[in-house]
Amino acid sequence: MEVNARGVQIGYGEHVIVNEIDIDIKQGEITTIIGPNGSGKSTVLKALTRLLDYKIGTIDVDGEDIRKIESKDLAKKMGVLPQKHQAPPDFKVKDLVSFGRMPYQKWFQGNTKEDDEIVEWAMKEAGVYELRERSIQACSGGQAQRVWIATVLAQKPQILFLDEPTTYLDISYQLETMRLLKRLNKSSGIGVVMVLHDLSHALEVSDKIVVIKDGKKYSEGTPAEVVTPQMMKEVYGVACEIVFINGRKNPVIAYDEIV
């Protein structure tokens, strides 16, 4: 599966947020969108998943105009986890994850045996199977995030889109979420597209990084190609060194000393 955006302009009303952007998303890759606050990262993610319409340009999914794809068919291709999500307080984990099967069900149809098996698989993959009888409100922040990822996994999408999936999480849960997404990518070949603020996470897990600055694509490529001292200075306004460490695929960022 591929998602291809060409010359896309996105905005709200007359206000243009993102202008003339080209992006190619491929199943099997982890693509991370980075950039300063207000640069248009989340806006791009919303347009790529049809949560937000675009004004000019084209977005195709496997060569078909994304606007013309039936909602249920699109949900079988794309799983989307927005930045903010909420469930009724009395919902059990297993019930919430079951909602991921809705694109495959007819009106008023209950779960089939196959649905139940996939829900169980999704909970196990996300590491929340032991929490299945627990109320979602009784889960910690990290546990709840894994439950929401399981819910999207239950859709059996080919590409998973996440908007800032580590926001508000402690560092241990941030790393746990990154490991989960990396493992899912490796084990099932699912594509992952996410907006991240933490550049160290982006360097660690990404196959490709897209940098957005002032509503336009600044650069796109592998982590080593994209994250450079020049990019950090021009996009983020900070000075740093990019350090390569033996045994690690991608470099790390060493910011100038704070004095």
C-alpha positions as CSV (number, residue, x, y, z in Angstrom):
1,M,0.0,0.0,0.0
2,E,1.1,3.5,-0.8
3,V,-0.2,7.0,0.0
4,N,1.0,9.7,-2.3
5,A,0.4,13.5,-1.8
6,R,1.3,15.9,-4.6
7,G,1.2,19.7,-4.4
8,V,-1.2,19.6,-1.5
9,Q,-2.5,22.8,0.1
10,I,-4.3,22.5,3.5
11,G,-6.0,25.0,5.7
12,Y,-9.0,26.1,7.7
13,G,-11.3,28.5,5.8
14,E,-9.2,31.1,4.0
15,H,-6.2,30.4,6.3
16,V,-3.5,28.2,4.6
17,I,-1.5,26.1,7.1
18,V,0.4,23.8,4.7
19,N,1.2,24.7,1.1
20,E,2.4,22.7,-1.9
21,I,3.6,19.7,0.0
22,D,4.7,16.3,-1.6
23,I,4.9,13.2,0.6
24,D,5.1,9.5,-0.2
25,I,4.1,6.9,2.4
26,K,4.8,3.2,2.0
27,Q,3.6,0.2,3.9
28,G,6.4,-1.5,5.8
29,E,8.2,1.8,6.6
30,I,8.3,3.9,9.7
31,T,7.9,7.6,8.6
32,T,8.1,10.3,11.2
33,I,7.0,13.9,10.6
34,I,8.9,16.5,12.7
35,G,9.1,20.3,12.9
36,P,8.6,23.2,15.3
37,N,5.3,23.9,17.0
38,G,2.8,25.3,14.6
39,S,4.7,24.2,11.5
40,G,1.8,22.1,10.2
41,K,2.8,18.5,11.2
42,S,-0.6,17.4,12.6
43,T,-2.3,19.2,9.7
44,V,-0.4,17.1,7.2
45,L,-1.3,13.9,9.1
46,K,-5.0,14.8,9.2
47,A,-5.1,15.4,5.5
48,L,-3.3,12.2,4.7
49,T,-6.0,10.3,6.6
50,R,-8.9,12.3,5.4
51,L,-9.7,13.8,8.8
52,L,-9.1,17.2,7.1
53,D,-9.9,18.1,3.5
54,Y,-7.3,19.8,1.3
55,K,-7.8,22.7,-1.0
56,I,-5.4,22.1,-3.9
57,G,-3.4,19.1,-5.0
58,T,-4.0,15.3,-4.8
59,I,-3.8,12.6,-2.3
60,D,-4.0,9.0,-3.6
61,V,-4.2,5.7,-1.8
62,D,-2.9,3.0,-4.1
63,G,-3.6,5.3,-7.0
64,E,-7.2,6.1,-6.0
65,D,-8.3,9.5,-5.0
66,I,-8.7,9.4,-1.2
67,R,-11.9,11.5,-1.4
68,K,-13.6,8.8,-3.4
69,I,-12.8,5.8,-1.2
70,E,-15.7,4.5,1.0
71,S,-15.1,5.2,4.7
72,K,-15.2,1.5,5.7
73,D,-12.8,0.6,2.9
74,L,-10.4,3.4,4.0
75,A,-10.6,2.2,7.6
76,K,-9.4,-1.2,6.5
77,K,-6.3,0.4,5.0
78,M,-5.6,3.1,7.5
79,G,-5.7,3.0,11.3
80,V,-5.7,6.5,12.8
81,L,-4.8,7.4,16.5
82,P,-5.4,11.1,17.0
83,Q,-3.7,13.2,19.6
84,K,-6.7,13.3,21.9
85,H,-9.1,10.4,22.4
86,Q,-11.7,9.5,25.0
87,A,-13.9,6.5,26.0
88,P,-16.9,6.2,28.3
89,P,-15.6,5.6,31.9
90,D,-17.3,2.3,32.3
91,F,-15.8,0.7,29.1
92,K,-13.7,-2.4,29.6
93,V,-10.5,-2.7,27.7
94,K,-11.8,-5.6,25.6
95,D,-14.9,-3.7,24.7
96,L,-13.0,-0.6,23.5
97,V,-10.6,-2.8,21.4
98,S,-13.7,-4.5,19.9
99,F,-14.7,-1.2,18.3
100,G,-11.7,-1.6,16.0
101,R,-13.8,-4.3,14.1
102,M,-16.6,-2.0,13.1
103,P,-15.3,-1.4,9.5
104,Y,-15.9,-5.1,8.9
105,Q,-19.3,-5.4,10.4
106,K,-22.8,-4.8,9.1
107,W,-25.3,-2.7,10.9
108,F,-26.2,-4.2,14.3
109,Q,-24.0,-7.2,13.7
110,G,-22.2,-8.5,16.7
111,N,-18.6,-9.8,16.8
112,T,-18.0,-13.0,14.9
113,K,-15.5,-15.7,16.0
114,E,-13.0,-14.1,13.6
115,D,-13.6,-10.7,15.2
116,D,-13.0,-12.1,18.7
117,E,-9.8,-13.8,17.5
118,I,-8.5,-10.5,16.0
119,V,-9.4,-8.5,19.1
120,E,-7.5,-11.0,21.2
121,W,-4.6,-10.9,18.8
122,A,-4.5,-7.0,19.0
123,M,-4.6,-7.0,22.8
124,K,-1.7,-9.5,22.9
125,E,0.3,-7.6,20.3
126,A,-0.1,-4.3,22.3
127,G,0.6,-6.0,25.6
128,V,-2.8,-5.3,27.2
129,Y,-4.4,-8.8,27.1
130,E,-4.0,-9.1,30.9
131,L,-6.0,-5.9,31.3
132,R,-8.9,-7.0,29.1
133,E,-11.5,-7.0,32.0
134,R,-10.2,-3.7,33.5
135,S,-12.0,-0.4,33.0
136,I,-10.1,1.9,30.6
137,Q,-10.3,4.6,33.3
138,A,-8.4,2.3,35.7
139,C,-5.5,2.1,33.3
140,S,-2.3,4.2,33.7
141,G,-1.4,6.6,30.9
142,G,1.0,4.2,29.3
143,Q,-1.4,1.3,29.6
144,A,-4.3,3.4,28.1
145,Q,-2.1,4.4,25.2
146,R,-1.4,0.7,24.4
147,V,-5.1,0.0,24.6
148,W,-5.8,2.7,22.0
149,I,-3.1,1.3,19.8
150,A,-4.7,-2.2,20.2
151,T,-8.1,-0.7,19.2
152,V,-6.5,0.6,16.0
153,L,-4.7,-2.6,15.4
154,A,-8.0,-4.5,15.5
155,Q,-8.9,-2.7,12.3
156,K,-6.0,-4.7,10.7
157,P,-4.8,-1.6,8.8
158,Q,-1.9,-1.7,6.4
159,I,-0.6,1.6,7.7
160,L,-1.0,3.0,11.2
161,F,-1.1,6.8,11.6
162,L,-0.4,8.4,15.1
163,D,-0.4,12.0,16.1
164,E,2.2,12.6,18.9
165,P,1.7,9.2,20.5
166,T,4.1,9.9,23.4
167,T,2.7,13.2,24.5
168,Y,2.0,13.4,28.3
169,L,3.7,10.0,28.9
170,D,6.7,9.4,31.3
171,I,9.9,8.5,29.6
172,S,9.5,4.8,30.4
173,Y,6.1,4.7,28.7
174,Q,7.4,6.8,25.8
175,L,10.2,4.2,25.2
176,E,7.6,1.4,25.7
177,T,5.4,2.9,23.0
178,M,8.3,3.3,20.6
179,R,9.4,-0.3,21.1
180,L,5.8,-1.5,20.5
181,L,5.5,0.4,17.2
182,K,9.0,-0.8,16.1
183,R,8.1,-4.4,16.9
184,L,4.7,-4.2,15.2
185,N,6.5,-2.8,12.1
186,K,9.0,-5.6,12.1
187,S,6.7,-8.5,13.0
188,S,3.7,-7.7,10.8
189,G,5.1,-5.3,8.2
190,I,2.5,-2.7,9.2
191,G,3.5,0.8,8.1
192,V,3.8,3.5,10.8
193,V,3.4,7.2,10.2
194,M,3.7,9.5,13.3
195,V,4.1,13.1,14.3
196,L,6.8,13.4,17.0
197,H,8.3,16.2,19.0
198,D,11.1,14.1,20.5
199,L,13.9,14.0,17.9
200,S,15.8,11.3,19.7
201,H,12.8,9.0,19.3
202,A,12.5,10.0,15.6
203,L,16.2,9.2,15.0
204,E,15.9,5.8,16.9
205,V,12.9,4.2,15.1
206,S,12.4,5.9,11.8
207,D,13.2,4.6,8.3
208,K,12.3,8.1,6.9
209,I,11.9,11.5,8.4
210,V,10.0,14.4,6.9
211,V,10.8,17.9,8.2
212,I,8.1,20.5,8.1
213,K,8.9,24.2,8.4
214,D,6.5,27.1,8.1
215,G,3.9,24.9,6.4
216,K,6.3,23.6,3.7
217,K,8.5,20.5,3.4
218,Y,12.0,21.4,4.4
219,S,13.6,18.0,3.7
220,E,12.9,14.3,3.5
221,G,15.1,11.2,3.8
222,T,16.8,8.8,6.2
223,P,17.5,10.0,9.7
224,A,21.2,10.4,9.0
225,E,20.4,12.4,5.8
226,V,17.9,14.7,7.4
227,V,18.9,15.4,10.9
228,T,22.0,17.6,10.5
229,P,23.5,20.6,12.4
230,Q,22.3,22.8,9.5
231,M,18.7,21.5,9.7
232,M,18.7,21.9,13.4
233,K,19.9,25.5,13.2
234,E,17.6,26.5,10.3
235,V,14.4,24.7,11.4
236,Y,14.7,24.7,15.2
237,G,17.1,27.6,15.8
238,V,19.4,25.5,18.0
239,A,23.1,24.6,17.7
240,C,24.2,21.0,18.1
241,E,26.5,18.2,16.9
242,I,25.3,15.0,15.4
243,V,27.2,12.1,16.9
244,F,27.6,8.6,15.5
245,I,28.1,5.8,18.0
246,N,29.6,2.5,17.1
247,G,27.0,-0.2,17.1
248,R,24.1,2.2,16.5
249,K,22.4,2.5,13.1
250,N,21.5,6.2,13.5
251,P,23.2,9.1,15.2
252,V,22.3,11.0,18.4
253,I,22.0,14.7,19.0
254,A,24.4,16.5,21.3
255,Y,23.1,19.9,22.0
256,D,25.5,22.8,22.9
257,E,26.2,23.1,26.5
258,I,23.7,25.1,28.6
259,V,25.7,27.7,30.5
